[in-house]
Amino acid sequence: MTEFCHRCGDELPATAGSATFCPHCGAPQIYFAGQNPDAEQTGNPQTAAQPPRLQLIEWKTVIRSALMIGFVAAILNVASAGLPGLFLLNYLLIFSTPALALAIYQKHHPQARMDLRIGARIGLVVGLVLLGCMAASSVIMGVVARFGLHNMANFDAQLLQKIHQGQEMAQNWAVAHNIPKPDYSYMNTPEARVWILLLNYGLLGAAVLAFSTLAGALGGTRRTRRS
């Protein structure tokens, strides 16, 4: 069997099967366990065998538990449209989601590392998944209600009332500070209503994410466990 030097690539003599050094370049031909000759030959240390990186968080479990809780919250969100009494239960579930997710995570991985930073990361991801589930249920419910059931007139009237109240407050503030009254006629257009709704949902989503991250961090601190 022909052998070649891993450094210079020259053929090793047949009688040098047990030789310690290459007769051409003097490279050692004996390797310790775990040493990769290919990496030394190519000059790329990144190709050498390296120990696998330890994953601090098992994200599959986190996302699976968040989807389960988010699915229940989405069902309650849809059901609360016909049963207003479920709003309180839905809000309680939303605010307790980070604690529930951490409890489920540690139930499946009791020896997993846990601290403030890991708890905050889990809380942030859980909040994002929860917001996605809630947004999807709200969009589906709104499309069905407007184009299928045609019962969004009450919602539109309440939205217009709040817009008019905001316009009156802004105009009163302008009069009190001797500022010309601004023209808010564009606020009555459908496009303006969409932007107002998106702004409100964006602020609500930011508040939920902030709360979920903070709750996850606090939960991680109380459950601190280091591997």
C-alpha positions in Angstrom: 0.0 0.0 0.0 1.5 3.3 -1.1 1.6 6.0 1.6 2.1 9.7 1.2 3.4 12.4 3.5 0.5 14.4 4.9 2.7 17.6 4.8 4.7 17.6 1.5 2.6 15.0 -0.4 5.7 13.1 -1.5 5.5 9.3 -1.6 7.0 7.6 1.4 9.5 4.8 0.8 8.0 1.3 1.1 10.6 0.5 3.8 9.5 3.6 5.7 6.2 2.1 6.9 7.3 2.3 10.4 9.4 5.4 10.0 8.8 8.2 12.4 9.7 11.1 10.0 9.3 11.8 6.3 12.6 11.5 4.5 11.8 14.5 2.3 10.5 17.2 4.7 11.0 15.6 8.0 7.3 15.8 9.1 6.4 13.3 11.9 4.3 10.3 10.7 2.9 9.4 14.1 -0.3 10.9 15.3 -2.0 11.1 18.6 -5.6 10.1 19.1 -8.0 12.9 17.9 -5.4 14.5 15.6 -6.6 15.0 12.0 -3.9 14.7 9.3 -6.1 16.2 6.6 -6.4 19.4 8.5 -2.6 19.6 8.8 -2.2 18.8 5.2 -4.6 21.4 3.9 -3.4 24.0 6.4 -7.0 24.7 7.6 -7.3 24.2 11.3 -11.1 24.5 11.2 -11.4 21.1 9.4 -9.9 19.4 12.5 -12.3 17.4 14.6 -13.7 19.6 17.3 -16.0 18.7 20.2 -19.7 19.5 19.6 -21.0 22.8 21.0 -23.3 22.4 24.0 -26.8 23.7 23.3 -27.9 25.7 26.3 -31.6 25.7 25.4 -33.7 23.0 23.8 -35.7 25.2 21.5 -37.9 22.4 20.2 -39.4 22.0 23.6 -39.8 25.7 24.1 -41.5 26.3 20.8 -43.7 23.3 21.2 -44.9 24.4 24.6 -45.4 28.0 23.3 -47.5 26.8 20.4 -49.6 24.7 22.7 -50.3 27.6 25.0 -50.8 30.0 22.0 -53.3 27.6 20.4 -55.4 27.6 23.6 -55.1 31.4 23.9 -56.2 31.8 20.2 -59.3 29.6 20.9 -60.2 31.7 23.9 -59.7 34.8 21.9 -62.2 33.7 19.3 -64.6 32.3 21.9 -64.5 35.6 23.9 -66.1 37.4 20.9 -69.4 35.6 21.7 -68.8 35.1 25.4 -67.3 38.3 26.9 -66.7 36.6 30.2 -63.8 34.6 28.7 -61.8 37.8 28.2 -60.6 37.6 31.8 -59.6 34.0 31.4 -57.8 34.8 28.2 -55.8 37.7 29.8 -54.9 35.5 32.7 -53.5 32.8 30.3 -51.5 35.5 28.4 -49.9 36.9 31.5 -49.1 33.4 32.9 -47.7 32.1 29.6 -44.0 32.6 30.4 -44.3 30.8 33.8 -46.2 28.0 32.2 -43.6 27.6 29.4 -40.7 27.6 31.9 -42.5 24.9 34.0 -43.1 22.7 30.9 -39.6 23.2 29.8 -38.0 22.2 33.1 -40.5 19.3 33.4 -39.1 17.8 30.2 -35.5 18.9 30.9 -35.1 18.9 34.7 -31.2 19.1 34.5 -31.2 21.9 31.9 -29.2 25.0 32.7 -31.5 27.9 33.8 -30.7 31.4 34.8 -31.8 35.0 34.2 -30.5 35.2 30.6 -31.9 31.9 29.5 -35.2 32.7 31.1 -35.4 36.0 29.3 -34.6 34.4 25.9 -37.3 31.7 26.5 -39.7 34.4 27.6 -39.0 36.5 24.4 -39.5 33.5 22.1 -42.7 32.4 23.9 -44.0 36.0 23.6 -43.4 36.0 19.9 -45.1 32.7 19.3 -48.1 33.8 21.5 -48.4 37.1 19.5 -48.3 35.1 16.3 -51.1 32.8 17.4 -53.2 35.7 18.7 -52.7 37.8 15.6 -53.7 34.9 13.3 -56.9 34.2 15.3 -57.8 37.9 15.3 -57.2 38.3 11.6 -59.3 35.2 10.8 -62.0 36.3 13.1 -62.1 39.8 11.6 -62.2 38.5 8.0 -65.1 36.1 8.8 -67.0 38.8 10.8 -66.7 41.5 8.1 -67.1 39.5 4.9 -68.9 36.5 6.1 -71.2 37.5 8.9 -71.3 41.3 8.1 -71.5 42.2 11.8 -68.6 44.7 12.1 -70.8 47.8 12.2 -70.6 48.1 16.0 -66.8 47.8 15.9 -66.5 50.5 13.3 -68.8 52.8 15.2 -66.8 52.4 18.4 -63.6 53.0 16.4 -65.0 56.2 14.9 -66.1 57.4 18.3 -62.6 57.0 19.7 -61.1 58.7 16.7 -63.5 61.7 17.2 -62.7 61.9 20.9 -59.0 62.0 20.1 -59.5 64.8 17.5 -61.5 66.8 20.0 -58.8 66.4 22.7 -56.1 67.5 20.2 -58.1 70.5 19.0 -58.8 71.6 22.6 -55.1 71.3 23.4 -54.3 73.4 20.3 -56.7 76.1 21.4 -55.4 76.2 24.9 -51.8 76.7 23.6 -52.8 79.2 20.9 -51.9 76.8 18.1 -53.9 76.8 14.8 -56.3 73.9 14.7 -54.9 71.1 12.7 -56.9 69.4 9.9 -57.8 65.9 10.9 -60.1 65.1 8.0 -57.7 62.4 6.8 -58.4 60.5 10.0 -61.8 59.6 8.8 -60.5 57.6 5.8 -60.3 53.8 5.8 -56.5 53.9 5.3 -56.1 56.0 8.5 -58.3 53.6 10.5 -56.1 50.7 9.3 -52.9 52.5 10.4 -54.5 53.4 13.8 -55.4 49.7 14.3 -51.9 48.6 13.3 -50.4 51.2 15.7 -52.5 50.0 18.6 -51.8 46.4 17.9 -48.1 47.2 17.6 -48.0 48.9 21.0 -49.9 46.1 22.5 -47.5 43.6 21.0 -44.5 45.5 22.3 -46.0 45.5 25.8 -46.7 41.8 25.7 -43.1 41.1 24.5 -41.6 43.3 27.2 -43.7 41.6 29.9 -43.0 38.1 28.6 -39.2 38.8 28.5 -39.2 40.3 32.0 -41.4 37.5 33.4 -39.1 34.9 31.8 -36.1 36.6 33.3 -37.6 36.6 36.7 -38.8 33.0 36.4 -35.3 32.0 35.2 -33.8 33.7 38.2 -36.0 31.9 40.6 -35.4 28.6 38.8 -31.7 29.1 38.5 -29.9 25.8 37.9 -26.4 25.5 36.3 -25.1 22.4 34.6 
